[in-house]
Amino acid sequence: MVQKERLMLKLLFVMCSAFLLWSSDAYSTQIIETDKAPKIIVVPESWDFGKITESKTETHNFEVKNIGSAPLTIKGVTTSCGCISASLLSLEIGPDETATLKVDVAPQQINSQGKIKRQVYIESNDPKEPLKTVPIFLEMNTVTDFQKPSERVFEPKPISKVKPPPKISSRKLHSLVKSGREVIILDVREENEYIGKHIPDAIWFPKSKFDKDSLEALKKLEGINKKTRVVAYCGAGHRSNYVAKKLREAGYNAYNLDGVSFWEKENLPLIRGPKLPPSEEPAIIHLEEAYENYYLLFKDVVWIDVRDTEDYKRGHIKKALGIPLSEIEARLNEIPKDKEIVFYCEGTWDGGSCEASRSAGRILIKKGYKQGNIKVFEDGYGAWKNTGYPVEKETLKGGIDAH
């Protein structure tokens, strides 16, 4: 009997030991599986192109390595400005494998002088570093003899001889590009809008600089054959209509795109910058709430029209201030920090979406304005006027005509 009990105890001990060993192996396997993850590194970590000139495109190749233990999936490659393009030859990089990141700098699209810093962003499935930033440095030589006023490439024709720019749909433009047809695409929005998202291969050509006959903007037209199709775009075709018309006056074969908002609705490819966290995004309000609450009920509200000055003069929401998006940062002293601010632009009533007002809201939040005080009336002036809500415009004598 005693011998039998000893045998049973030995058997029990063996079973417990086996269970403990199995549990330990399972736990180790779990740890190994948990630790399996990709890890991205870029060699070199940054690059300085040194001094560059306007006439030559500069290129550098980086190595993107996966030093992790699982496949690295590249979700997107974007840049901080239109002067830099970046492409990765492989979007799936196995453990211990390498892919080439090609970075091109187009000096003719740079609107600054001296030492400049830009970034390339690589979005991947690396759990610890989902957005890898690669700093790019360069120095532009000072332009001293670009063009004298009498030699400018932009010579408008008499307005009476110029027809309105023809419109082109996003689907049609994409079809032209995909078929290999030569098309020059100009993004006429502000820089923060361009960085947020833009059509692939689009040149940043801001209307705000074009308005002022900026040489930095005009020099981007150099070398473009006037017979080549040039397509200008903004959010919903309002700002780009002006640019396309001016280009037609200068003899260019210019078209006005329906807008990047329509392009996005068609699920066509876009280059996207880093997504802003919710804490940096303004709140969106719509027509009924905007009118009933922020126009009629609440008293400490400042309405700001961020469209161009000429659009503002032709008609705006009654009592709204007119501060174009391109002037927001320079005129912050006119925007109180202790009141609620409602931005609006042309809006979404015609099916598109003008995002200038959203960009203005982001600027204020970044400048320290309380996020809860910044609102964007997304439906915009078009919907407001179409509904019959109060608007006013400047008269020829500089007065105000309200109705």
Stockholm file with secondary structure:
# STOCKHOLM 1.0

chainA/1-403         MVQKERLMLKLLFVMCSAFLLWSSDAYSTQIIETDKAPKIIVVPESWDFGKITESKTETHNFEVKNIGSAPLTIKGVTTSCGCISASLLSLEIGPDETATLKVDVAPQQINSQGKIKRQVYIESNDPKEPLKTVPIFLEMNTVTDFQKPSERVFEPKPISKVKPPPKISSRKLHSLVKSGREVIILDVREENEYIGKHIPDAIWFPKSKFDKDSLEALKKLEGINKKTRVVAYCGAGHRSNYVAKKLREAGYNAYNLDGVSFWEKENLPLIRGPKLPPSEEPAIIHLEEAYENYYLLFKDVVWIDVRDTEDYKRGHIKKALGIPLSEIEARLNEIPKDKEIVFYCEGTWDGGSCEASRSAGRILIKKGYKQGNIKVFEDGYGAWKNTGYPVEKETLKGGIDAH
#=GR chainA/1-403 SS CHHHHHHHHHHHHHHHHHHHHHHHHHHHHHHHHHHCCCCEEEESSCEEEEEECTTSCEEEEEEEEECSSSCEEEEEEEESSTTEEEEESCSEECTTCEEEEEEEECGGGCCCCEEEEEEEEEEESCSSCSEEEEEEEEEECCCSSSCCGGGCSCCCCCGGGCCCCCEECHHHHHHHHHTTCCEEEEECSCHHHHHHEECTTCEECCHHHHHTTCHHHHGGGTTCCTTSEEEEECSSSSHHHHHHHHHHHTTCEEEEESCHHHHHHTTCCCEECCCCCGGGSCEEECHHHIIIIIIIICSSEEEEECSCHHHHHHCEETTCEECCGGGTGGGGGGSCSSSEEEEECSCSTTSSCCCHHHHHHHHHHHTTCCGGGEEEETTHHHHHHHHTCCEEEECTTSCEEEC
#=GC SS_cons         CHHHHHHHHHHHHHHHHHHHHHHHHHHHHHHHHHHCCCCEEEESSCEEEEEECTTSCEEEEEEEEECSSSCEEEEEEEESSTTEEEEESCSEECTTCEEEEEEEECGGGCCCCEEEEEEEEEEESCSSCSEEEEEEEEEECCCSSSCCGGGCSCCCCCGGGCCCCCEECHHHHHHHHHTTCCEEEEECSCHHHHHHEECTTCEECCHHHHHTTCHHHHGGGTTCCTTSEEEEECSSSSHHHHHHHHHHHTTCEEEEESCHHHHHHTTCCCEECCCCCGGGSCEEECHHHIIIIIIIICSSEEEEECSCHHHHHHCEETTCEECCGGGTGGGGGGSCSSSEEEEECSCSTTSSCCCHHHHHHHHHHHTTCCGGGEEEETTHHHHHHHHTCCEEEECTTSCEEEC
//
